């Protein structure tokens, strides 16, 4: 897929289940409520301009904070 096709694919005209179906492939693959999530790398923003990202893992965050919300998103 070239860049123009990616832009067209990302900027869908309607925000509904049909428009999102091709990007929502993960639905149904998440662990059930109450089950431990798999560990994976995360990066936190820091105040250090020379090192703006600090790598950690989901399990390291959960060990520090039993109730944890991980928010994913993008700036576009």
Steps between C-alpha positions, in 0.01 A plus 500: 500500500652833400486819710198646321304177547596497869373857543173420325463183709569691825275798426173312460188713433279354776585396853296182541550125544505436124770760435715368786461126440826467307705665778322338794637149442612481862142485631442155644872439560523685830514308828165467681421745777684401816775307318857629493596680181811384315815697571627735229735797474373852569669837473436792733568862410761668720605859569850426369541658154802277427309185591127573453386137517556257785437133426313288751258206485136455588589268789746755644224763500248259655747412778513870591126563462256212541222686317650609168350661192709490185379745237604470138455769240662710235548865423391573146 
